[in-house]
Amino acid sequence: MRYKQGEQRDQMQFELLNMDMLIPEGHSCRLIDAFVEGLEMGKLGFKHAVPKAVGNRPYDPKMLLKLYLYGYQNRIRSSRRLQAESRRNIELMWLCENQKPDDKTISNFRHDNTKALKSAFRALCVMCGELELLGKEVIAVDGSKVRASQSKKRVYSRERLHEKMTKIDERIDEYLRELEQNDLRDRKEKKPDAREVQKAIEELEKRQAQYNELLREMEDSGESFISETDRDARLMKTGGDGRMSDACYNAQIAVDGKHGLIVAVEATQDANDMGKLHSMAQAAKDAMGVETVSALADTGYFDGEDIIAAEKAGTVCYVKNHRGGKRPPDDAYGIEHFRYDSAKDCYVCPESRELEYRGTHMYSGKRKRVYYDHAACAACGCRDKCTKGKHRMIRRLPEQEILDAVLERTERQRELYKKRGQIVEHPFGTLKAVWGYRQFLCRGLEKVGAELALACSAYNLRRIQTIMAG
């Protein structure tokens, strides 16, 4: 029995065929094409949305946007790879109408349209709402560290910069001593070339000037670290529990609970998620066109003032309190053992003593009400179980009752809160684990934010295709 035989490569063929016949109905290319064709590129702010009357004709920004959306869906993100694929990939040939832009044109499109790409993502969210794909009732918010286009070795602290500058000074002194000793050495010995030494000194001085500039920038910004390649990147712990750190950005997303579509994105420089719930919930409400929404978030978002601001703005928050530090002994008195008496505006300790209001002070940049009683604590026989200081002090936010209601609501609605991980972890799992989106290609916070919006747009389009197919 023989193998199946293919066609002869030099055989002439005559077939009536067009590219549209090669792309099946329901293909992701057709959805990308339909979405982009419905956009008003001028209103979104895309460059060359209206071509000039004279000069070389530019590529249509719609075609370049289609190219990028297809690339991000299929793990092809670099401009050079997109250029290569546009010349051999039938799907991209159909999508781009057989146009073949070079890699510089492709790269410049993403570089020049940072704000427009974010606007395109918001337009996609509006389209999802019009198609009734958004529940507009429950969202889940989460953040994930994505590596920057920056080596960890080129992230410097003040101490490391001073150390490197000291080593450069020592190396320069060593070169100068070699030059001084040239005349004292035996002529038969191989002497260091003065020109080479001078060139090496100039390179070291140039490097030292760069370190000085980095140090000045760090002093002006007040940051503890500075990145040499991507100045906006920050050193962050990527393991979640201090296992390792890298130069990263913190990618924040808000996901609608109905079909798991992303409705808000933001790239931040903060190493943690605290203080982001209100802004992300507000961005999600604006995208969905609603005034109130239930927001689910993990303990990393527990920030009293931020949660209170979100509640006042119409966001019904579900957040658990984090327990920092070492766990106290079982017989110790924690904050949960103290009862607040709203009528007297005081705290009642486990030994039935009242801690009165003593004033409002600033702690870690936040205004808090302070409660304590020196005399009661001094006479208490259980002080060792309560505090290591002379007295127990309790700090309370001015609107702590709102925060208490959030904690009580979260505990009561456990089944709803359990859906948080199901809703928001899936997009990050697809983007990072499946699509390999573990590092940004762009540099700078503005460009990184546009790249994140582009990736989330590609995710939403793939998700819409799955929803409609099912």
Secondary structure, DSSP 8 states (H G I E B T S, - for coil): --------TT--------GGGGS-TT-HHHHHHHHHHTS-HHHHT-TTSS--SSSS----HHHHHHHHHHHHHTT--SHHHHHHHTTT-HHHHHHTTT----HHHHHHHHHH-HHHHHHHHHHHHHHHHHTT---SSEEEEEEEEEE-SS-GGGEEEHHHHHHHHHHHHHHHHHHHHHHHTGGGS-TTS----HHHHHHHHHHHHHHHHHHHHHHHHHHHHT-SEEESSSTT-EEEESSSSSS-EEEEEEEEEEEETTT--EEEEEEE--SS-TT-HHHHHHHHHHHHT-S-EEEEE-GGG--HHHHHHHHHTTEEEEE-----SS---TTS--GGG-EEETTTTEEE-TTS-EEEEEEEEEETTEEEEEEE-HHHHHT-TTHHHH-SSSS--EEE-TTHHHHHHHHHHHHHTHHHHTHHHHHHHHHHIIIIIIS---B-SS-SHHHHHHHHHHHHHHHHHHHHHHHHH-
